[in-house]
């Protein structure tokens, strides 16, 4: 396995601290990664600057391998600086390039602040859309949040609640569910994935008394998915589908908007949640939290979610490699 490529994230956030702590936790077990960051900001661990990922495996046990991406300004904890926007973007671009060239087996992204990047020309709602362009991905790319307790996929993501409802459509639900089912089969090793489709309204519309989106938008999507051979149930009432008993009946919840998906995931397991981008030609994961400006520079950041993201990226990369090997004549 080639090493993973780990991006720097926002230099004013907790990315550098998490990177060092992840190396401290993983450097003895072979979960090798290379940091695409400014070596000067990675304090608390022995650092080894390298010229390519191929050098990482030999030194990972004794030092954190870093492929340098130099910052333009010294970062101040909690204060994003537009002078560093271009290096942050460059770190993401380099990670994608390394994955596409097979020099890295996958990429793990530290959290960014998109608003801080706009002055440098970043014009995407998030990593997902940016990586779709960088990798030339086709089809539907979606965000899955995964933890040992729950997997969720929001059909609409970075939009206001009002706009999310306006954006919701039968085609969008079908596309998200198909991409999710394929990923669960091919990358998560679930032969017959079970998808639970959430309703939009309280009590899943209460037979139209509390809204008709369940009958006009969601039910037709369910019918299409079933006709295509996907094991799908719903629409489930959103207020009861995340109990322990309900979660045992499905492998992933397809949710209608951002918070409907992320609130239960983060409530159940904030520390081990991982953001996975489905539908890309490369492996990409990230922690399920943000830049955490409020604790940046204080030495208290918890690396659990980043470590979980690294572990899952390794697992997904291994399964992809195995699948490709089995396809080779």
N, C-alpha and C positions, 0 to 999 in steps of 0.2 A: 504494500500500500504506500502510495505517495503521501506526504504530509498534508494536513489541512492548511489552508491560508486563512489567517485571522486578521480582520481589518482593525484599524485603530479606533474607529468611532469618533465621537466628538471629543477633542482633546481637553475641553473644559469639564467633561463629565468623568465618569468612573471607569472608562474603558481601559486605560493604562493599568490602573490598580487591579481590575479584574483579570487582565491578561497575565500579570505577574502571579496572582494568586492561583489562577488556573494552572500555570506551569508548575507552581509549587505542589499542587495536588496531583498532577498527572505525570510528572517527568520520569517517574520510576516504572510506569505501567505500559509504556509504549504507545500511548495515544498522542502521537507526534503532531505538532503544528508549528507553523512558522508565523511570526508576527510581522505584519506589514505596517510599520510604525516608526516613529522617531526614537532611536535607542536612548536618547537623553532623557526621555520621559518615563522609561521603564525602570524604576528603582526598586530595590529590594530583592533582586535576583541577579545571578551572574548572566551577563549578556554576551552573545557571540554574533557579530555581524557576518552575514553570509551574502554570497552573490547570486545564489539560486536555491530553490527548495531541496535540490538533491543533496545539499550539504547538511540538511537539518537532522536527519536520522542519526548520524554518527555522533552528534554533539548534544542531542536533546536531553539525555540523562544528566548531563553535567552543566548545561547552560541553555538559556532561552535563545533560540535562533531568531534573528531579526533581519529581514530584508528591508533596508532603510527607506523610509518615506519621510523626508525632512519637513518639519513644520516651518512656517514663515515667521511665526511670532511665538514667544514663550507663553504657554497657556496659563490662564488664571482660573483656578477652580470655581465653577459655577458661573463663569462669565464668558460665553461663547464669543469668539473673535472672527470676524469675516475674513481676516488675513489668512486664517488657517483653513478656509473653506476648500480651496483647491487641493491641498494635500489630503484632506478627508475624502474628497471625491476620487482623487488619484489612487488612494488605497483600495477603494471598492473596485475601480476599474482594473487595477493590477491583479486583484484576487480573481476576478472573472476571467482575465486573460490567462492566468496560470491554470485555472480549471479547464478552460477550453483547449489549452495546449497539452493537457494531461500531466503537467508538471505538479499540480496539486490535485488531490482526490476529491476535494470539496472546499467550500468556503463557509466560514462562520463570521458573522458581522457583529461587531460591537455597536451599541446604540448611537444613532445620530440625531441631531436636531435639524429638521429639514428647513425650518425658517432661517437658520444660521447659514445655510448653503445657497439660498436663492440668489444672493448677490454674485455668486460665482457661476451662475448659469444653471444651477440645478432646478429642473422644472418638472419634477415627478412627485406624485403623491407619497411615494415611499420607496424602499429598497426593491420591492417586488416589481414595480413598473420599470424602474431603472435597469434592473438586471434582465428583464425581458428584452429590452432594447440592446443591451450590451451583448447578450448571448444569441440574439437573433431567434428567440424562442417563438414557436408557432402555437396556435391553439389558445387555451385559457390558462392563465397563471393565477393562482390563488394562494391565500395565506391560510395555513393550518396552524393552530396552537395545540400542542400535544404535551401531555403529562402522563404519569403512570395511572392517573385516575380518570382522565377524560381527554378526548380529542374533539376539537370544534373547528368548523370552517364557516366564516361569515361570507354570505353572498355579496353584500355590499360592505365596503370597508371604510375608507377615509372620506366620509361625507357626513354632513349634518344629518340628524334624524329625519328632518323634513325631506331632505334630498334623497336620503337612503330609501325612503318609502316610494318616492317618485321614480327612483332608478330600478326598483324591484320589478322583475319580469319573469315569466315562465321560462324563457330562453336562458336567462341568467342563472336561474336555479338549476336547470338541466345541465348547463355547461359546468357549473361548479361541482355538482354531484358526480358527473362523469369523470372529471379530472381527479376528484377525490377517490372514487372507487378504483380507478386505474392505479393510482399511487399506492393505495392500501394493498392491492394485489401484488404489484411488482416491486415495491420498495419497502413495505412493512411486512410482507410475507403473510398476509391474511388472504387465504384462498377465496373465501366467499364473504366479502365485507358486508356488514349490515349498516345501513344508513338510516338515521332518524331525521326527518325533516320537521323543523320547528314551525309552528304557526307564527303569525305576525302580531295578531291582536290578543288581548286577554281571553283566556279560555279557548284559544284557537278560533275566535270569532263567535262562539256560542250560536252555531247554526245561522250566522248572518246577523244576529242581533247586535254584535259588537264590532262589526266590520265584515266585508265580503272578500277580502284578499285571499282568504283560505280557499274559497270556492272558485274565484275567477282567475287566480294566478298560481297558487300553490298546488291545488289538486290536479290541474292539468299537467304540471311538471311531474308530479308523482306518477301519473298515468303513463307519461312518456318514458320515464325511467324504468318502470315495471315492464313495459312493453319491450324495452331494450335488455331485459334480463338482469337488472340490478335489484338487489334485495333492499327495498326501501319501504319505510313505514311513515305514517303521519297524515296530516299535520298534527304534531304533538302540542298540547298546551304548554307554552313556555315556562309557566310557573311550577310545573310538576315534572318536567322531563330530565331534570338534573339531580334528582334524588338517587341514592345508592341503588335502590331497587330498579329504578328506570334505567340507569346507566348500564346495568348488566344486560340489557336487551339490545344494545347496539354498539358498534365500533366507533362511530363518529356521529356527531350532531351537526347537521347543516342548518345554520342559523341565518336569519334574515338580515341582520345588521350587526355592526361592530360590537356594541356593548352587550347585546343579547348573547354573543359567543364568549367574549372575553371576561365578563364579570364572573360567571360560574367557574371558568377555568382558573382564574387568578384567585378566587376565593378558596377553591379546593386545594390548590398547590402552586402558590406564587413562586416558591423557591425553585421548583423543578420544571416549570413550564418552558417550552421551547417553541419558537416560531419557525415553521418550516415552509419554504416556498415550493409549492407543487406546480408541475407543468414546465419546469426549466430543463434544459439539457445538462445541467450541472446540479450538484448537491449544494444547497444553501440552507443554513439554519442560523438562528440568533437567539439570544435571551429574550424572555417575554416582558422585559421591563425597559424603561427609558434611560436617559442620561443621568438621572439622579443628581442634578445640580446641588440639591440641598445637602448632600453628604459628600460631594466631591472634595478630595483633598484631606478628608478626615480619617482615612484609614479604616473605615468601618464597613465598606461595601462587601456584600455577601456574593461570592462567586458561584453559588450553587447553580443558578440558571445558566450561566455561561458554560460551566462544566457539563451540565446536562445537554446543552446544545452541541458541544464538542463530541460527547459520547454518542449522541444520536446521529451526528454527521458521519462519524466513523462507521456506525452500523449501516446507514443508508448507502454509503460509498462501497462498503464490502458487499452488500447485496447487489448493487448495480454491477460491480466488477464480476461477481459470480454469474449473474444473468448473462453478461456479455460473453464470458468464457464458455458458458453452456451453448451459446448460439454459434460459436466458432466451429466451422466444419473440421 
